[in-house]
Amino acid sequence: MIAEQSTFPRTLAVDIGGSGIKALVLAADGSPLTERVREATPRPAPPEAVVAIIQKLSKALGPFERVSVGFPGVVRNGRTLTAHLHPDWIGFQFDAVLAQTLGKPVRVANDADVQGLGTIAGRGVELVITLGTGLGSSLFADGRLFPNLQLAHQPFLEGKTYEQHLGNPALQVKGKKKWNQALALALTNFEALFGFDACYIGGGNALYVKLDLPPHIQISSNINGLLGGIALWRDSVDEAR
């Protein structure tokens, strides 16, 4: 009976990426109750197409009581403010629409923030970056999140941004060697800027990182982008009970 009670409320965790939309169901303690399922991100990817895929994945995973979503862009109060996937995402009230579709309460946050919540140790200054279609970033101080950190669009080299040098298009054009060189310089800059105690590198293209990283900079598992979804509900009444 105790084990059964610890399972609830179950959380459908969703991670929306530029190439894939992933989901699984988490127990109340954040442990996975299902295997991860995945569908390719549609092209184009307007809100209605993404919502339809999340609905499909949810049906494949079984029952849940609430939903957490990591979205690749700026999110404020459940509304998506940037539009990497499609222009229709600008100003879209994602949490309300998805809640109506699934019939469950929904919380939405930036995907790198969710990745970070599933990764950090909660001590000191910790930076999380995700390398995929673009560049995601999140920053924590003693476990406290500074939301919507947008390092991707800051100036870097040759009049281009960090994302333009480290996103997937740059990897394909530059090749792995030059891309890793740009990443090494970016990490040096980030450490000088934040003085972080730890830095975690995630995202699909973390696979191509070939740098000799110091102990305080490490590769983190992409499953953390789903596991971190439980943190969006830490202040819920159900958790307190």
Residue pairs with C-beta under 8 A, 6 or more apart in sequence:
6 27
6 28
6 29
7 27
7 28
7 33
8 27
8 28
8 65
8 238
9 28
9 64
9 65
9 66
9 233
9 236
9 238
9 239
10 25
10 26
10 27
10 28
10 33
10 63
10 64
10 65
10 66
11 25
11 26
11 28
11 64
11 65
11 66
11 67
11 68
11 229
11 230
11 233
12 23
12 24
12 25
12 58
12 61
12 64
12 66
12 67
12 68
12 102
12 104
13 23
13 24
13 25
13 26
13 67
13 68
13 69
13 226
13 227
13 228
13 229
13 230
14 21
14 22
14 23
14 54
14 57
14 67
14 68
14 69
14 70
14 226
14 229
15 21
15 22
15 23
15 69
15 70
15 111
15 114
15 225
15 226
15 229
16 41
16 50
16 69
16 70
16 71
16 72
16 85
16 111
17 41
17 72
17 111
17 132
17 133
17 204
17 225
18 41
18 72
18 84
18 85
18 132
18 133
18 134
18 168
19 40
19 41
19 132
19 133
19 204
20 38
20 39
20 40
20 41
21 38
21 39
21 40
21 41
21 50
21 53
21 54
21 57
22 36
22 37
22 38
22 225
22 226
23 36
23 37
23 38
23 54
23 57
23 58
23 61
23 226
24 32
24 33
24 34
24 35
24 36
24 37
24 61
24 226
25 32
25 33
25 34
25 61
25 62
25 63
25 64
26 32
26 33
26 226
26 227
26 229
26 230
27 33
28 230
28 238
28 239
29 230
30 227
30 230
30 231
32 226
32 227
34 61
34 62
36 223
36 226
37 57
37 60
37 61
38 57
39 53
39 56
39 57
41 50
41 53
41 85
42 49
42 50
42 53
44 85
44 86
45 85
45 86
46 85
46 86
46 88
46 89
47 86
47 88
47 89
47 92
47 94
47 97
50 85
51 97
51 98
51 101
54 69
54 98
54 101
54 102
55 101
55 102
58 64
58 67
58 102
64 104
65 104
65 238
66 104
66 105
66 106
66 107
66 233
66 236
66 238
67 98
67 99
67 102
67 104
67 105
67 106
67 107
68 106
68 107
68 108
68 109
68 114
68 229
68 230
68 232
68 233
69 94
69 95
69 98
69 106
69 107
69 108
69 109
69 229
70 108
70 109
70 110
70 111
70 112
70 113
70 114
70 115
70 225
70 226
70 228
70 229
71 80
71 94
71 108
71 109
71 110
71 111
72 84
72 85
72 110
72 111
72 133
72 134
72 136
73 80
73 81
73 82
73 83
73 84
73 85
73 89
73 110
74 80
74 81
74 82
74 110
74 148
74 150
75 81
75 94
75 108
75 109
75 110
75 148
76 148
78 93
78 94
78 95
78 96
78 106
78 107
78 108
79 91
79 92
79 93
79 94
79 95
80 89
80 90
80 91
80 92
80 94
80 108
81 90
81 91
82 89
82 90
83 89
83 90
84 133
84 134
94 106
94 108
95 106
95 107
95 108
96 106
98 106
98 108
99 105
99 106
107 232
107 233
109 147
109 232
110 136
110 138
110 147
110 148
111 130
111 136
111 225
112 128
112 129
112 130
112 136
112 137
112 138
112 149
113 138
113 145
113 147
113 148
113 228
114 225
114 228
114 229
114 231
114 232
115 128
115 130
115 136
115 138
115 202
115 203
115 220
115 222
115 224
115 225
115 228
116 126
116 128
116 138
116 139
116 140
116 145
116 200
116 228
117 145
117 228
117 229
117 231
117 232
118 223
118 224
118 225
118 226
118 227
118 228
118 229
118 230
118 231
119 128
119 200
119 202
119 220
119 224
119 228
120 126
120 128
120 140
120 143
120 198
120 200
121 198
122 140
122 142
122 143
123 142
123 143
123 197
124 141
124 142
124 196
124 197
124 198
125 139
125 140
125 141
125 194
125 195
125 196
125 197
125 198
126 139
126 140
126 141
126 196
126 197
126 198
126 199
126 200
127 137
127 138
127 139
127 140
127 190
127 194
127 196
127 198
127 199
127 200
128 136
128 137
128 138
128 139
128 140
128 199
128 200
128 201
128 202
128 220
129 135
129 136
129 137
129 151
129 190
129 199
129 200
129 201
129 202
129 203
130 136
130 137
130 201
130 202
130 203
130 206
130 225
131 166
131 183
131 201
131 202
131 203
131 204
131 205
131 206
131 208
131 209
132 167
132 168
132 203
132 204
132 205
133 167
133 168
134 152
134 163
134 167
134 168
135 151
135 152
135 162
135 163
135 166
135 167
136 152
136 203
137 149
137 150
137 151
137 152
138 145
138 146
138 147
138 149
139 145
139 146
139 149
139 194
140 146
151 162
151 190
152 161
152 162
152 163
152 167
153 161
153 162
153 163
154 161
154 162
155 161
156 162
156 164
156 165
156 182
156 186
156 189
157 165
157 182
157 185
162 186
164 170
165 179
165 182
165 186
166 179
166 182
166 183
166 186
168 205
170 179
170 182
171 179
171 205
171 208
174 182
176 208
176 210
179 208
180 208
180 209
180 210
180 211
183 209
183 211
184 211
187 199
187 211
187 217
190 196
190 199
191 199
196 216
197 216
198 216
198 217
198 218
199 216
199 217
199 218
200 217
200 218
200 219
200 220
201 209
201 217
201 218
201 219
201 220
202 219
202 220
202 221
202 222
202 224
202 225
203 222
204 222
206 219
206 220
206 222
209 219
213 219
233 239
